[in-house]
Amino acid sequence: MRSFFLIILLLFNLSSFNYSVPQTESSNQEKIQVTHDEDKNVTQVMLIGIKIPNNKDNFSIGAAFMYEGKVLTERPCCVTLFMNSFSTGDQRYEKNHELILWADGEQLRSGPINYKWDLLGLWIQETLWIDIPYEKFFKLANCKKAKAQLGSFKFDLTREQLEGFRELESRMNPQKVA
């Protein structure tokens, strides 16, 4: 059930991005959004998608987790890793969206992931996401060098992305309850 709510919140947040405005440099703390849904009493913590450099598809990668209430009382079991692509023409990942992740040479994950696409004017927005266990996300966030492959698209995760993952992971530790 948590995963369902996270996906709904995630897709809502992703659909509100405006990629026509150039991204400015900011700290990773500014790239972390924390939102609380009073009606559902659920808090979402999200690292906004950070663009992969030198990519014609405006491909970005981010991560999010959620928990019940306003105060994190136990470490979440997993993190939702998400990727976004904005392109013209055909869907690039519809048929081949297997994800492989490496952290310092160790393969962390391999297999198909969730996929959704929307037509936004002339742009095709492809959104892909998968839940990754905390232990594997911790390795990814704290590695020196990370690589990924989505279908035939291979890329290195940037220093900025890894720093963002580390900032997000640091927020996964429960606060002490008085």
Secondary structure, 3 states (H helix, E strand, C coil): CHHHHHHHHHHHHHHCCCCCCCCCCCCCCCCEEEEEECCCCEEEEEEEEEECCCCCCCCEEEEEEEEECCCCCCCCCEEEEEEEEEECCCCCCCCCCEEEEEECCEEEEEEECEEEEEEECCEEEEEEEEEEEHHHHHHHHCCCCEEEEECCEEEECCHHHHHHHHHHHHCCCCCCCC
